[in-house]
Amino acid sequence: DTQIYRPADQIKEAFKKGKAFIPFVTCGDPDLETTKAVVRSMAANGADLIELGIPFSDPTAEGPAVQAANLRALTGGVTADKIFDMVKELRHTVAAPMVFVTYANVVFSYGAQRFISACAQIGINGLILPDLPFEEKGEFSGLCREYGVALISLIAPTSKNRIAAIAKEAEGFLYIVSSLDAACSKINTDLTSMVKLAKQNTSIPCAVSFGSSTPEQAAKMADICDGAIAGSAIVRLTAEYGKEAADPAGRYVRKMKDALSL
């Protein structure tokens, strides 16, 4: 029996070259051609793993910048199928691991098996569903395991006494949501103990997410974890530059990656 390729296995590659930088982009804002250019530019400038947001009409877990991007993308007519086609095309030139970020509803309405098997076929390495409670991940985790796609778990400051349990079952990498406000330059001190507890219960990498981060914040993050996730920085650049966003996105990624490498 030949060994089956599991897209999830590629995620650990993102953390092998020092501290990982993980940017997020909303697919289809302002259009999919721009998203493709932005993803290629980010990959060329050192993004270790890329989060691709599939827009949803009621994005409750998002800040205002990502909510507005969702609305622009949906108004422009983006669909899951169009995003799958885009990823298929990107995979010809982009080797970095890519994960989808979306809502459980999007996967449900598409058909969970159909959605997750499509992820494996087009080379999506993992799936992040911010609104999926830990206790209810059963239906998705079985399918993700079957198709070799990592179902990435999130830990937030509100997780408190569930951190150990979530970390024990985590796959791919552990996504740690900081309570850092995008406009604030102070990092929540509790983050250090959150990461420490998580790391006592898992051997997979931990990456911390915080909205629109600066290189200085990323460097501080790198001291306590394995990677930094920029949740809304690229989304803000895309809102500002529109179809010309690829170059500014690439420059931002390069700056952040350099800060993490110091």
Contacts in CASP RR format, 6 or more apart in sequence:
PFRMAT RR
TARGET T0000
AUTHOR 0000-0000-0000
METHOD contacts of the structure
MODEL  1
DTQIYRPADQIKEAFKKGKAFIPFVTCGDPDLETTKAVVRSMAANGADLI
ELGIPFSDPTAEGPAVQAANLRALTGGVTADKIFDMVKELRHTVAAPMVF
VTYANVVFSYGAQRFISACAQIGINGLILPDLPFEEKGEFSGLCREYGVA
LISLIAPTSKNRIAAIAKEAEGFLYIVSSLDAACSKINTDLTSMVKLAKQ
NTSIPCAVSFGSSTPEQAAKMADICDGAIAGSAIVRLTAEYGKEAADPAG
RYVRKMKDALSL
4 148 0 8 1.000
6 148 0 8 1.000
7 119 0 8 1.000
7 120 0 8 1.000
7 123 0 8 1.000
7 124 0 8 1.000
7 125 0 8 1.000
7 126 0 8 1.000
7 147 0 8 1.000
7 148 0 8 1.000
7 149 0 8 1.000
7 150 0 8 1.000
8 125 0 8 1.000
8 126 0 8 1.000
8 144 0 8 1.000
8 148 0 8 1.000
8 149 0 8 1.000
8 150 0 8 1.000
8 171 0 8 1.000
8 172 0 8 1.000
10 97 0 8 1.000
10 125 0 8 1.000
11 49 0 8 1.000
11 97 0 8 1.000
11 99 0 8 1.000
11 125 0 8 1.000
11 126 0 8 1.000
11 150 0 8 1.000
11 172 0 8 1.000
11 173 0 8 1.000
12 172 0 8 1.000
12 204 0 8 1.000
12 205 0 8 1.000
13 97 0 8 1.000
14 20 0 8 1.000
14 22 0 8 1.000
14 48 0 8 1.000
14 49 0 8 1.000
14 96 0 8 1.000
14 97 0 8 1.000
14 173 0 8 1.000
14 205 0 8 1.000
15 48 0 8 1.000
15 173 0 8 1.000
15 205 0 8 1.000
15 226 0 8 1.000
15 227 0 8 1.000
17 48 0 8 1.000
18 260 0 8 1.000
18 261 0 8 1.000
19 222 0 8 1.000
19 226 0 8 1.000
19 227 0 8 1.000
19 228 0 8 1.000
19 260 0 8 1.000
19 261 0 8 1.000
20 48 0 8 1.000
20 49 0 8 1.000
20 205 0 8 1.000
20 207 0 8 1.000
20 226 0 8 1.000
20 227 0 8 1.000
20 228 0 8 1.000
20 260 0 8 1.000
21 46 0 8 1.000
21 47 0 8 1.000
21 48 0 8 1.000
21 218 0 8 1.000
21 227 0 8 1.000
21 228 0 8 1.000
21 230 0 8 1.000
21 253 0 8 1.000
21 256 0 8 1.000
21 257 0 8 1.000
21 260 0 8 1.000
22 47 0 8 1.000
22 48 0 8 1.000
22 49 0 8 1.000
22 50 0 8 1.000
22 51 0 8 1.000
22 207 0 8 1.000
22 227 0 8 1.000
22 228 0 8 1.000
22 229 0 8 1.000
22 230 0 8 1.000
23 42 0 8 1.000
23 47 0 8 1.000
23 50 0 8 1.000
23 51 0 8 1.000
23 229 0 8 1.000
23 230 0 8 1.000
23 231 0 8 1.000
23 233 0 8 1.000
23 234 0 8 1.000
23 249 0 8 1.000
23 252 0 8 1.000
23 253 0 8 1.000
23 256 0 8 1.000
24 50 0 8 1.000
24 51 0 8 1.000
24 52 0 8 1.000
24 53 0 8 1.000
24 66 0 8 1.000
24 101 0 8 1.000
24 229 0 8 1.000
24 230 0 8 1.000
24 231 0 8 1.000
24 232 0 8 1.000
24 234 0 8 1.000
24 235 0 8 1.000
25 35 0 8 1.000
25 38 0 8 1.000
25 39 0 8 1.000
25 42 0 8 1.000
25 50 0 8 1.000
25 51 0 8 1.000
25 52 0 8 1.000
25 53 0 8 1.000
25 234 0 8 1.000
25 235 0 8 1.000
25 238 0 8 1.000
25 249 0 8 1.000
26 35 0 8 1.000
26 53 0 8 1.000
26 55 0 8 1.000
26 66 0 8 1.000
26 69 0 8 1.000
26 70 0 8 1.000
26 73 0 8 1.000
26 235 0 8 1.000
26 238 0 8 1.000
27 35 0 8 1.000
27 52 0 8 1.000
27 53 0 8 1.000
27 54 0 8 1.000
27 55 0 8 1.000
27 73 0 8 1.000
27 78 0 8 1.000
27 83 0 8 1.000
27 86 0 8 1.000
28 34 0 8 1.000
28 35 0 8 1.000
28 55 0 8 1.000
28 72 0 8 1.000
28 73 0 8 1.000
28 76 0 8 1.000
28 78 0 8 1.000
28 83 0 8 1.000
29 35 0 8 1.000
29 55 0 8 1.000
29 69 0 8 1.000
29 70 0 8 1.000
29 72 0 8 1.000
29 73 0 8 1.000
29 235 0 8 1.000
29 238 0 8 1.000
29 239 0 8 1.000
30 72 0 8 1.000
30 73 0 8 1.000
30 76 0 8 1.000
30 238 0 8 1.000
30 242 0 8 1.000
30 243 0 8 1.000
31 76 0 8 1.000
31 243 0 8 1.000
32 78 0 8 1.000
32 82 0 8 1.000
32 83 0 8 1.000
32 86 0 8 1.000
33 243 0 8 1.000
34 238 0 8 1.000
34 242 0 8 1.000
34 243 0 8 1.000
34 245 0 8 1.000
34 246 0 8 1.000
35 52 0 8 1.000
35 86 0 8 1.000
36 86 0 8 1.000
36 89 0 8 1.000
36 90 0 8 1.000
37 245 0 8 1.000
37 246 0 8 1.000
38 234 0 8 1.000
38 238 0 8 1.000
38 245 0 8 1.000
38 246 0 8 1.000
38 249 0 8 1.000
38 250 0 8 1.000
39 50 0 8 1.000
39 52 0 8 1.000
39 90 0 8 1.000
39 94 0 8 1.000
39 98 0 8 1.000
40 90 0 8 1.000
40 93 0 8 1.000
40 94 0 8 1.000
40 246 0 8 1.000
41 246 0 8 1.000
41 247 0 8 1.000
41 249 0 8 1.000
41 250 0 8 1.000
41 253 0 8 1.000
42 50 0 8 1.000
42 234 0 8 1.000
42 249 0 8 1.000
42 250 0 8 1.000
42 253 0 8 1.000
43 50 0 8 1.000
43 93 0 8 1.000
43 94 0 8 1.000
43 95 0 8 1.000
43 96 0 8 1.000
44 250 0 8 1.000
45 250 0 8 1.000
45 251 0 8 1.000
45 253 0 8 1.000
45 254 0 8 1.000
45 257 0 8 1.000
46 96 0 8 1.000
46 253 0 8 1.000
46 254 0 8 1.000
46 257 0 8 1.000
47 96 0 8 1.000
47 253 0 8 1.000
47 257 0 8 1.000
48 96 0 8 1.000
48 97 0 8 1.000
48 227 0 8 1.000
48 257 0 8 1.000
49 96 0 8 1.000
49 97 0 8 1.000
49 98 0 8 1.000
49 99 0 8 1.000
49 125 0 8 1.000
49 173 0 8 1.000
50 94 0 8 1.000
50 96 0 8 1.000
50 97 0 8 1.000
50 98 0 8 1.000
50 99 0 8 1.000
51 98 0 8 1.000
51 99 0 8 1.000
51 100 0 8 1.000
51 101 0 8 1.000
51 128 0 8 1.000
51 229 0 8 1.000
51 231 0 8 1.000
52 83 0 8 1.000
52 87 0 8 1.000
52 98 0 8 1.000
52 99 0 8 1.000
52 100 0 8 1.000
52 101 0 8 1.000
52 124 0 8 1.000
53 100 0 8 1.000
53 101 0 8 1.000
53 102 0 8 1.000
54 80 0 8 1.000
54 83 0 8 1.000
54 100 0 8 1.000
54 101 0 8 1.000
54 102 0 8 1.000
54 106 0 8 1.000
55 69 0 8 1.000
55 70 0 8 1.000
55 71 0 8 1.000
55 73 0 8 1.000
55 74 0 8 1.000
55 78 0 8 1.000
55 102 0 8 1.000
56 70 0 8 1.000
56 102 0 8 1.000
56 103 0 8 1.000
56 105 0 8 1.000
56 106 0 8 1.000
57 70 0 8 1.000
57 74 0 8 1.000
58 103 0 8 1.000
58 105 0 8 1.000
59 66 0 8 1.000
59 67 0 8 1.000
59 70 0 8 1.000
59 103 0 8 1.000
60 131 0 8 1.000
61 103 0 8 1.000
61 130 0 8 1.000
61 131 0 8 1.000
62 70 0 8 1.000
63 232 0 8 1.000
65 182 0 8 1.000
65 212 0 8 1.000
65 232 0 8 1.000
65 235 0 8 1.000
65 236 0 8 1.000
65 239 0 8 1.000
66 231 0 8 1.000
66 232 0 8 1.000
66 235 0 8 1.000
68 239 0 8 1.000
69 235 0 8 1.000
69 238 0 8 1.000
69 239 0 8 1.000
72 239 0 8 1.000
80 106 0 8 1.000
80 110 0 8 1.000
80 115 0 8 1.000
84 118 0 8 1.000
84 122 0 8 1.000
87 98 0 8 1.000
87 122 0 8 1.000
87 123 0 8 1.000
87 124 0 8 1.000
88 122 0 8 1.000
90 98 0 8 1.000
91 122 0 8 1.000
91 123 0 8 1.000
97 125 0 8 1.000
97 126 0 8 1.000
98 123 0 8 1.000
98 124 0 8 1.000
98 125 0 8 1.000
99 124 0 8 1.000
99 125 0 8 1.000
99 126 0 8 1.000
99 127 0 8 1.000
99 128 0 8 1.000
99 150 0 8 1.000
99 152 0 8 1.000
100 119 0 8 1.000
100 124 0 8 1.000
100 126 0 8 1.000
100 127 0 8 1.000
100 128 0 8 1.000
101 128 0 8 1.000
101 129 0 8 1.000
101 130 0 8 1.000
102 127 0 8 1.000
102 128 0 8 1.000
102 129 0 8 1.000
103 129 0 8 1.000
103 130 0 8 1.000
103 131 0 8 1.000
104 129 0 8 1.000
104 131 0 8 1.000
104 132 0 8 1.000
104 140 0 8 1.000
105 131 0 8 1.000
106 115 0 8 1.000
107 115 0 8 1.000
107 116 0 8 1.000
107 127 0 8 1.000
107 129 0 8 1.000
107 140 0 8 1.000
112 139 0 8 1.000
112 140 0 8 1.000
112 143 0 8 1.000
113 143 0 8 1.000
116 127 0 8 1.000
116 140 0 8 1.000
116 143 0 8 1.000
116 144 0 8 1.000
116 146 0 8 1.000
116 147 0 8 1.000
116 149 0 8 1.000
117 143 0 8 1.000
117 147 0 8 1.000
119 126 0 8 1.000
119 127 0 8 1.000
119 147 0 8 1.000
119 149 0 8 1.000
120 147 0 8 1.000
120 148 0 8 1.000
120 149 0 8 1.000
124 149 0 8 1.000
125 149 0 8 1.000
125 150 0 8 1.000
126 144 0 8 1.000
126 149 0 8 1.000
126 150 0 8 1.000
126 151 0 8 1.000
126 152 0 8 1.000
126 172 0 8 1.000
127 140 0 8 1.000
127 144 0 8 1.000
127 149 0 8 1.000
127 150 0 8 1.000
127 151 0 8 1.000
127 152 0 8 1.000
128 152 0 8 1.000
128 154 0 8 1.000
128 175 0 8 1.000
129 137 0 8 1.000
129 140 0 8 1.000
129 151 0 8 1.000
130 154 0 8 1.000
132 140 0 8 1.000
134 153 0 8 1.000
134 162 0 8 1.000
134 165 0 8 1.000
134 166 0 8 1.000
137 151 0 8 1.000
137 153 0 8 1.000
140 151 0 8 1.000
141 151 0 8 1.000
144 150 0 8 1.000
144 151 0 8 1.000
144 171 0 8 1.000
150 171 0 8 1.000
150 172 0 8 1.000
150 173 0 8 1.000
151 171 0 8 1.000
152 170 0 8 1.000
152 171 0 8 1.000
152 172 0 8 1.000
152 173 0 8 1.000
152 174 0 8 1.000
152 175 0 8 1.000
153 166 0 8 1.000
153 167 0 8 1.000
153 169 0 8 1.000
153 170 0 8 1.000
153 171 0 8 1.000
153 174 0 8 1.000
153 175 0 8 1.000
154 166 0 8 1.000
154 175 0 8 1.000
154 176 0 8 1.000
154 177 0 8 1.000
155 163 0 8 1.000
155 166 0 8 1.000
155 167 0 8 1.000
155 174 0 8 1.000
155 175 0 8 1.000
155 176 0 8 1.000
155 177 0 8 1.000
155 194 0 8 1.000
155 198 0 8 1.000
156 176 0 8 1.000
156 177 0 8 1.000
156 179 0 8 1.000
157 177 0 8 1.000
157 178 0 8 1.000
157 179 0 8 1.000
157 188 0 8 1.000
157 190 0 8 1.000
157 194 0 8 1.000
159 166 0 8 1.000
159 194 0 8 1.000
163 194 0 8 1.000
163 197 0 8 1.000
163 198 0 8 1.000
163 201 0 8 1.000
164 197 0 8 1.000
164 198 0 8 1.000
164 200 0 8 1.000
164 201 0 8 1.000
166 174 0 8 1.000
166 198 0 8 1.000
167 174 0 8 1.000
167 197 0 8 1.000
167 198 0 8 1.000
167 199 0 8 1.000
167 200 0 8 1.000
167 201 0 8 1.000
167 202 0 8 1.000
168 201 0 8 1.000
168 202 0 8 1.000
170 198 0 8 1.000
170 202 0 8 1.000
170 204 0 8 1.000
171 204 0 8 1.000
172 204 0 8 1.000
172 205 0 8 1.000
173 204 0 8 1.000
173 205 0 8 1.000
173 206 0 8 1.000
173 207 0 8 1.000
173 226 0 8 1.000
174 198 0 8 1.000
174 202 0 8 1.000
174 204 0 8 1.000
174 205 0 8 1.000
174 206 0 8 1.000
174 207 0 8 1.000
175 207 0 8 1.000
175 209 0 8 1.000
175 229 0 8 1.000
176 191 0 8 1.000
176 194 0 8 1.000
176 195 0 8 1.000
176 198 0 8 1.000
176 206 0 8 1.000
176 207 0 8 1.000
176 208 0 8 1.000
176 209 0 8 1.000
176 225 0 8 1.000
177 208 0 8 1.000
177 209 0 8 1.000
178 187 0 8 1.000
178 188 0 8 1.000
178 191 0 8 1.000
178 208 0 8 1.000
178 209 0 8 1.000
178 210 0 8 1.000
179 188 0 8 1.000
179 190 0 8 1.000
180 186 0 8 1.000
180 187 0 8 1.000
180 188 0 8 1.000
180 210 0 8 1.000
180 211 0 8 1.000
180 213 0 8 1.000
180 217 0 8 1.000
182 210 0 8 1.000
182 211 0 8 1.000
182 212 0 8 1.000
182 232 0 8 1.000
185 214 0 8 1.000
185 216 0 8 1.000
185 217 0 8 1.000
187 210 0 8 1.000
187 217 0 8 1.000
187 220 0 8 1.000
187 221 0 8 1.000
191 208 0 8 1.000
191 224 0 8 1.000
192 224 0 8 1.000
195 206 0 8 1.000
195 208 0 8 1.000
195 224 0 8 1.000
195 225 0 8 1.000
198 206 0 8 1.000
199 206 0 8 1.000
205 225 0 8 1.000
205 226 0 8 1.000
205 227 0 8 1.000
206 225 0 8 1.000
206 226 0 8 1.000
206 227 0 8 1.000
207 225 0 8 1.000
207 226 0 8 1.000
207 227 0 8 1.000
207 228 0 8 1.000
207 229 0 8 1.000
208 221 0 8 1.000
208 224 0 8 1.000
208 225 0 8 1.000
208 227 0 8 1.000
208 228 0 8 1.000
208 229 0 8 1.000
209 228 0 8 1.000
209 229 0 8 1.000
209 230 0 8 1.000
209 231 0 8 1.000
210 217 0 8 1.000
210 221 0 8 1.000
210 228 0 8 1.000
210 229 0 8 1.000
210 230 0 8 1.000
210 231 0 8 1.000
211 230 0 8 1.000
211 231 0 8 1.000
211 232 0 8 1.000
211 233 0 8 1.000
212 230 0 8 1.000
212 231 0 8 1.000
212 232 0 8 1.000
212 233 0 8 1.000
212 236 0 8 1.000
213 221 0 8 1.000
213 228 0 8 1.000
213 230 0 8 1.000
213 231 0 8 1.000
213 233 0 8 1.000
213 256 0 8 1.000
215 255 0 8 1.000
215 256 0 8 1.000
215 258 0 8 1.000
215 259 0 8 1.000
216 259 0 8 1.000
217 228 0 8 1.000
218 228 0 8 1.000
218 230 0 8 1.000
218 256 0 8 1.000
218 259 0 8 1.000
218 260 0 8 1.000
219 259 0 8 1.000
219 260 0 8 1.000
219 262 0 8 1.000
221 227 0 8 1.000
221 228 0 8 1.000
222 228 0 8 1.000
222 259 0 8 1.000
222 260 0 8 1.000
227 260 0 8 1.000
228 256 0 8 1.000
228 260 0 8 1.000
230 252 0 8 1.000
230 256 0 8 1.000
233 252 0 8 1.000
234 245 0 8 1.000
234 249 0 8 1.000
234 252 0 8 1.000
234 253 0 8 1.000
237 245 0 8 1.000
237 248 0 8 1.000
237 249 0 8 1.000
237 252 0 8 1.000
238 245 0 8 1.000
238 249 0 8 1.000
240 248 0 8 1.000
241 248 0 8 1.000
END
